[in-house]
Amino acid sequence: LENNTILMDKLKKIQQENEELKARMDKHMELSRQLSTEQAVLQESLEKESKVNKRLSMENEELLWKLHNGDLCSPRKVSPSSS
């Protein structure tokens, strides 16, 4: 009978630990879902910024090429007005 009582106490303790571990797992799963969602949003944002940066880089290269090859209209020099 005493041995049975000891085993029942151990069983209750293990069941309690099991419940605590399940709660921790649930918390970790929720955090994991949140982080996955955040990662997806950040990845999309990064891709958009990369596209913008690539477009701006190409525009810059084009303008530099035009400047180097004299394709840009020369800016008019404005003479200073006399006071």
DABELBEL-V539615 format. One record per pair of residues at least 24 apart in sequence whose C-alpha atoms are under 7 Angstrom apart, sorted by the first residue. I is the first residue (numbers start at 1). J is the second residue. If there is no record, write none. Layout:
I,J  I,J
This chain:
none
